């Protein structure tokens, strides 16, 4: 069995797409996933499966979530090993007033879109693209252009973003 984490996009944000964690856990269990646990209210679900194809897992879970909730919910699945690597490869160590984030993508962005994103580096933000992840360092909130919607618009790919601290806590708790 492989341990996975699914990061759901746009649930329980600003009172929209509300899903209780107990219901979310049942939705995951209903597709045959095991040892399902949720981590905080923002749509992080840890589970185990013998399935090795993460794209297939994503489609199967998304289909069940849509059936159960009545609306499409995007999600991004990584193995726990991949998540540990994502944390260890972070190019940013935020200082006191800075915040580091990771945007999860369903595929590696093309080189041209990655270059467009890099053109937005500034005293407010820094970016690094590594595979299917975008690392973001928000240096100055007032000067920052960063948001999940910004990443999606520039890269022309769906994404969901988590604070690097949250990702570290998940790897510490579940590995």
C-alpha positions as CSV (number, residue, x, y, z in Angstrom):
1,X,0.0,0.0,0.0
2,X,1.2,3.5,-0.9
3,X,0.4,6.5,1.3
4,X,-1.0,9.4,-0.6
5,X,-2.1,12.9,0.0
6,X,-4.9,14.6,-2.0
7,X,-5.0,18.4,-2.0
8,X,-8.5,19.6,-2.9
9,X,-9.0,22.9,-4.7
10,X,-11.4,25.6,-3.5
11,X,-13.3,23.8,-0.7
12,X,-14.2,25.4,2.6
13,X,-12.9,28.8,1.4
14,X,-14.8,32.0,2.4
15,X,-18.0,30.1,3.1
16,X,-18.1,28.4,-0.4
17,X,-18.1,24.7,-1.3
18,X,-18.4,23.7,2.3
19,X,-17.7,20.0,3.0
20,X,-17.6,18.6,6.5
21,X,-14.4,16.6,7.0
22,X,-16.4,13.5,8.2
23,X,-18.3,13.6,4.9
24,X,-15.1,14.1,2.9
25,X,-13.5,11.1,4.7
26,X,-16.6,9.0,3.8
27,X,-16.4,10.1,0.1
28,X,-12.8,8.9,-0.1
29,X,-13.6,5.6,1.7
30,X,-16.5,5.0,-0.8
31,X,-14.0,4.6,-3.6
32,X,-12.1,1.9,-1.8
33,X,-9.3,4.0,-0.3
34,X,-8.0,3.0,3.1
35,X,-6.8,4.6,6.4
36,X,-8.4,7.9,5.2
37,X,-7.6,10.9,7.4
38,X,-8.2,14.6,6.9
39,X,-5.8,17.3,7.9
40,X,-7.3,20.7,8.8
41,X,-10.4,22.1,7.1
42,X,-8.8,23.2,3.8
43,X,-9.1,19.9,1.9
44,X,-6.0,17.8,2.7
45,X,-6.8,14.1,2.7
46,X,-4.2,11.4,3.6
47,X,-5.1,7.9,2.4
48,X,-3.6,4.6,1.4
49,X,-4.1,2.7,-1.9
50,X,-2.6,-0.1,-3.9
51,X,-3.2,1.9,-7.0
52,X,0.1,3.1,-8.5
53,X,-1.3,5.5,-11.2
54,X,-1.9,8.9,-9.5
55,X,-3.8,10.3,-12.6
56,X,-6.2,7.4,-12.4
57,X,-6.6,7.9,-8.7
58,X,-7.3,11.6,-9.2
59,X,-10.0,10.9,-11.8
60,X,-11.7,8.2,-9.7
61,X,-11.8,10.4,-6.6
62,X,-12.9,13.5,-8.5
63,X,-15.8,11.5,-10.1
64,X,-16.9,10.3,-6.7
65,X,-16.6,13.8,-5.1
66,X,-18.7,15.3,-7.9
67,X,-21.4,12.6,-7.5
68,X,-21.6,13.1,-3.8
69,X,-21.3,16.9,-3.7
70,X,-23.1,17.9,-6.9
71,X,-20.2,20.0,-8.2
72,X,-16.8,19.4,-9.7
73,X,-13.9,19.5,-7.2
74,X,-10.3,19.5,-8.6
75,X,-7.7,17.6,-6.7
76,X,-4.0,17.0,-6.9
77,X,-2.6,13.7,-5.6
78,X,1.0,13.1,-4.5
79,X,2.6,10.2,-2.7
80,X,3.9,11.0,0.7
81,X,7.4,10.3,-0.6
82,X,6.9,13.0,-3.3
83,X,5.6,15.4,-0.6
84,X,8.7,14.9,1.4
85,X,10.8,15.6,-1.7
86,X,8.7,18.8,-2.4
87,X,9.5,20.0,1.1
88,X,13.2,19.2,0.9
89,X,13.6,20.8,-2.5
90,X,12.0,24.1,-1.5
91,X,14.3,26.9,-2.8
92,X,12.9,29.3,-0.2
93,X,13.4,29.7,3.5
94,X,11.1,32.6,4.5
95,X,12.4,35.2,6.8
96,X,10.2,36.6,9.7
97,X,7.8,38.7,7.5
98,X,7.8,36.4,4.5
99,X,5.6,33.4,3.6
100,X,6.4,30.4,1.4
101,X,3.8,28.5,-0.6
102,X,3.6,25.5,-3.0
103,X,1.2,25.5,-5.8
104,X,0.3,21.9,-7.0
105,X,-0.3,21.4,-10.7
106,X,-1.7,18.4,-12.6
107,X,1.2,18.6,-15.1
108,X,4.5,20.3,-15.6
109,X,3.9,23.7,-17.2
110,X,5.4,24.4,-20.6
111,X,8.7,26.3,-20.7
112,X,7.1,29.4,-22.2
113,X,4.4,29.8,-19.4
114,X,7.1,29.2,-16.8
115,X,9.1,32.1,-18.3
116,X,6.1,34.3,-18.2
117,X,5.7,33.5,-14.5
118,X,9.4,34.3,-13.9
119,X,8.8,37.7,-15.4
120,X,6.7,38.6,-12.4
121,X,9.6,38.1,-9.9
122,X,9.8,41.3,-7.9
123,X,10.5,42.7,-4.5
124,X,7.0,41.4,-3.6
125,X,7.3,37.9,-4.9
126,X,9.7,35.2,-6.0
127,X,8.8,32.0,-8.0
128,X,10.5,28.7,-8.9
129,X,9.0,26.0,-11.0
130,X,10.1,22.4,-10.3
131,X,8.2,19.7,-12.1
132,X,4.5,19.8,-11.2
133,X,5.0,22.3,-8.4
134,X,5.5,26.1,-8.2
135,X,7.3,27.4,-5.2
136,X,6.3,30.9,-4.2
137,X,8.0,33.3,-1.8
138,X,5.8,36.2,-0.8
139,X,8.3,38.8,0.5
140,X,6.0,41.8,0.8
141,X,2.2,41.3,1.0
142,X,1.4,44.8,-0.2
143,X,3.5,44.5,-3.3
144,X,2.6,40.8,-4.0
145,X,0.7,39.8,-7.2
146,X,0.5,36.1,-6.0
147,X,-2.8,34.3,-5.6
148,X,-3.9,30.8,-6.7
149,X,-5.9,32.4,-9.5
150,X,-2.8,34.3,-10.6
151,X,-0.8,31.1,-10.9
152,X,-3.6,29.4,-12.9
153,X,-4.0,32.3,-15.2
154,X,-0.3,32.7,-16.0
155,X,0.4,28.9,-16.3
156,X,-3.0,28.1,-18.0
157,X,-3.3,25.1,-15.7
158,X,-5.5,24.3,-12.7
159,X,-3.7,24.6,-9.3
160,X,-4.2,24.5,-5.6
161,X,-1.9,26.2,-3.2
162,X,-0.8,25.4,0.4
163,X,1.5,27.2,2.8
164,X,4.9,25.4,3.0
165,X,4.5,25.2,6.8
166,X,1.2,23.2,6.4
167,X,3.0,20.8,4.0
168,X,5.8,20.3,6.4
169,X,3.3,19.5,9.2
170,X,1.6,16.9,7.0
171,X,4.9,15.2,6.3
172,X,5.9,15.3,9.9
173,X,2.6,13.8,11.1
174,X,2.1,11.1,8.5
175,X,5.5,9.7,7.6
